[in-house]
Each structure stands twice: as structure tokens, then as C-alpha cells.
Amino acid sequence: MLDLADEECLTLWRDLKLGYTESTGHPLLRAEIASLYRHITPDETLTFAGAEEAIYILLNVLLGAGDHAVVAWPAYQSLYEVARSTGASVDLLELHESSGWALDLNALQRLLRPTTRLIVVNFPHNPTGTLPDRESFGALIDMARYAGCWLLSDEVYRGLEYDDADRLPAVCDQYEHGISLGVMSKAYALAGLRVGWIVCRNADLLGRLAAFKDYTTICNSAPSEILALAALRARESLLARSRAIVTGNLVYLDRFFSEWSGAFRWVRPRAGSVAFPKLTANSSIESFAADLVEHEGVLLLPGTLFGHAGNHFRLGFGRRDLPEALEGLERFAALQLR
Ligand SMILES: Cc1ncc(COP(=O)(O)O)c(C=O)c1O
């Protein structure tokens, strides 16, 4: 990171003091985060220890007993489990493989209630890699506005679209009650920094989030803030690096799913570094994955572990060792499934 840092960041790094930092985030970091969006000022950003702390605090501040939330599912577990833990009633808006994991706005309409306080979506989506088109995304925002509820858009994989033209606008730029969630972990591949953020145009909500943060982490790690600043300033090269890894791995995966079409199928992701394929051969994904990790040291995450019953598995392809892992999977599949 330091090799990519500009002069100002190098000076900040050299003069770094390991005291408490500003609890809302380093002012330069907040300004850099704001520059990722179109209509956002630094005051409309708030930093957290990763996206995870942001999710925990946001859902605890927005939801409680008597509230209703709708969360698109399958999903990153915290998005619905933390919501449930607040005492709110949570409906899952199910995405289906048969429709290419598309967002079903009719189903959403049926789930909305007068008490619905929050809708939660995550695009580019973990685990399916699905991404709605702009029209559907706009219609989602219209529905949230009409229902008068908050819309949390988990945008941690934003920037990892395989075609730049597919990038959706950030919800905070489009909707006055839209909340955009970002982080250094995914598209920028710097999870160890533990720097995430929420961006929203509602000062009252931001104030309540900041007050809650006084009871969790108080402020970010001082070295991480400077490294995150340097990284965001060098974002074009970091994003290009991540996209090159992911699209390079997709070439291997395309070949795999075409050669193994009798045993596996997938909806090819449109963005991100995660897919949610299905084992169609006559074998349970749980026992297949358990034997695979035993024999080859290759780990697939069965969907059953997060309550998805369709014999699907979560496949991550954001690392350079994917081809090696795929070789292990193919060796094992050749023994078990042919
Ligand atoms: C969709 C999504 N949101 C949020 C997070 C949390 O990010 P972090 O671990 O950087 O806090 C993750 C992590 O896997 C994720 O996949």
C-alpha cells in the first residue's frame, strides 16, 4: 500500500500517532469516501470497523420490536440475523435460481406492510453474483419511497462489475432515505484494514449511528485509516487488480461448468467474486463438500449451512489460487461423480 501512497499519505503515515482518532472517521478519509459518490459531502459519511460493525449498529438503531423489515435472501447472514435479534419481524424476499436470481419486485410488494421500516438488498449480490438492471433498481427505490421506508443497500462488492456499464448508482445518491454500505474488504481486497462506512443524507440517522459507535469501537484504528485513505486514492489500480483476478478466474470457471454440465450448473455471476452453483448430480452437497475438503483441502460452502435447501454451494473466486483449487475439485469430482 505504501508504494501506492501519495506524498500526503506518506507524510501522514510517517507522523502517525497511535492515540484515539476522530470518532466519525479521519476527515481526509471521509472526504475520500464522499468522492466515491455523486451528491455526498464528507459530513454524510461515517466510518466503522468493517461493514460488519456498520450493519450491527445500523440495524440496532433502525429496528426494534413492532418494526418490520424485508431482507433479500439468500444473503450475508448478518443482514437478516442482526435484524431479527432486534426483536423486529423479518420477512425474507427470496431470490430464485429459476429466474436467474433476479430481484422479484412483485414479491416485494406483497411483503410490504404499514409497519415496514426497512428494506435490505445487496447488489452485486453475495452469494449469487446477481445484479439488477437500472430500471428494476430504480423501481425498487420508488417502492421504498412510496412505502416510506429506509432502503439499506449493501454495496460492498460495488466496483467488481465485469462490465463497467452494469454498475448501479449508489442508493445514497438516488434516495433521501437510502443508506449505502461500503468497505475496504471486497472490491479493494483489504479486509484486514477493518474500515467500512455508511453513507446517508439523513443527519439525524448519522448522529444516532455515531452515538451507538461510542459503545462499540469509539473510533477506527489509526494506521488503518491512513492506509484506507491511500488505498481509496489509488482505487483505480486496486480495482483493476481485483477485476483482473476475478475475470481471469471466470475463464477457468466457464470451462469447468461447461465440461461438468452433467453434474453442476450455475447462473454465471455478473459481478463480484462469489457464485452460488448447484450440484445437480445425485449426491448431497453436504456430504460432497465434507469429503472434498477431506481429500483435497478444497472448501465449498453448502447452502444448507445458511438454510438454503437447493443443493447449492457458495463458490468464492476472488483469489489467485482458484485454478489450483479447481484442479482439486475436478480430481475429486472425477472419482465421485463420473
Ligand atoms: C455482502 C456482505 N456484506 C458485508 C460483509 C461484511 O464485510 P466485513 O467483513 O469487511 O465487515 C460481507 C463479508 O463477507 C459481505 O459479503
The ligand as an SDF file (V2000), in Angstrom:
LIG
                    3D

 16 16  0  0  0  0  0  0  0  0999 V2000
  -22.4970   -8.8170    1.4500 C   0  0  0  0  0  0  0  0  0  0  0  0
  -21.5630   -8.5550    2.5940 C   0  0  0  0  0  0  0  0  0  0  0  0
  -21.7890   -7.5160    3.4020 N   0  0  0  0  0  0  0  0  0  0  0  0
  -20.9860   -7.2490    4.4470 C   0  0  0  0  0  0  0  0  0  0  0  0
  -19.8970   -8.0420    4.7210 C   0  0  0  0  0  0  0  0  0  0  0  0
  -19.0310   -7.7130    5.9110 C   0  0  0  0  0  0  0  0  0  0  0  0
  -17.7970   -7.1780    5.4960 O   0  0  0  0  0  0  0  0  0  0  0  0
  -16.5830   -7.0770    6.5060 P   0  0  0  0  0  0  0  0  0  0  0  0
  -16.2050   -8.4860    6.8580 O   0  0  0  0  0  0  0  0  0  0  0  0
  -15.4950   -6.4300    5.7640 O   0  0  0  0  0  0  0  0  0  0  0  0
  -17.0010   -6.3260    7.6910 O   0  0  0  0  0  0  0  0  0  0  0  0
  -19.6220   -9.1310    3.9200 C   0  0  0  0  0  0  0  0  0  0  0  0
  -18.4830  -10.0180    4.2090 C   0  0  0  0  0  0  0  0  0  0  0  0
  -18.3690  -11.1170    3.7110 O   0  0  0  0  0  0  0  0  0  0  0  0
  -20.4810   -9.3970    2.8200 C   0  0  0  0  0  0  0  0  0  0  0  0
  -20.2640  -10.4280    1.9890 O   0  0  0  0  0  0  0  0  0  0  0  0
  1  2  1  0
  2  3  1  0
  2 15  2  0
  3  4  2  0
  4  5  1  0
  5  6  1  0
  5 12  2  0
  6  7  1  0
  7  8  1  0
  8  9  2  0
  8 10  1  0
  8 11  1  0
 12 13  1  0
 12 15  1  0
 13 14  2  0
 15 16  1  0
M  END
$$$$
